Amino acid sequence: MAARAAKLAFLAAVLLLLAPPRAAARHHHHREPEDPCRDGAGGSGLLLRHGGSGHRCSPHRGGRGGGTRAVMTVNGFEKGQEGGGPAACGGRYHSNGDLIAALSTGWFAGGRRCHRPIRITSARTGRSVVARVVDECDSRRGCRSNVVDTSRAVWDALGLDTDAGVVPVTWSDA
């Protein structure tokens, strides 16, 4: 009986991890207040989890040997699509045919990752791709704190079907 309960608890945890993030993910039309995790607080100053009444700061632990666990979602970066306004990095729209990504607020690091390459690896296919960070998936406006929001081109390069909606990945600075 205990083994069955443990299996059910594990399955529930996995389903929560893979649940689609709430809508209204990318909002970057105005300057947000300073984040206490930036510029040195809590290790490298990169926010790992943002929520509730407080912050927990932790460095991003990326690198060639693995990466940071995340969930990848698909987003439209072209004008008029679900992504909202122009991208936070450079203030323009982008083609969904480009290998591009938006990172959750903490990983976006106040724009310090703008235009930088990241390596995204699919937990399902094992394939990796390098994409350029062009936007923030705003964790203060509905985006979960563990999201790598990407263009259709990233999904295609990883051999994934965008109809899945949310898939497990790891990512690291490339």
WONOR-V786410 format. One line per field, one symbol per residue. psi: psi as a letter, one per 30 degrees, with the letter a starting at -180 (. if undefined). A space follows every 10 residues. Layout:
# WONOR-V786410
psi = ???
This chain:
# WONOR-V786410
psi = eeeeeeeeee eeeeeeefkk lllhejjhfl kllkkfflhf khbfgkkekk lbfaljkklk halfgclkkl kklklkglkf lffbalkejf hlllkffljl lkkleeefhg ffgkgkkkkk kkfefflllk lkkflkjjff gfklghkjkl leeeeeefhl kffeeklkll llk.
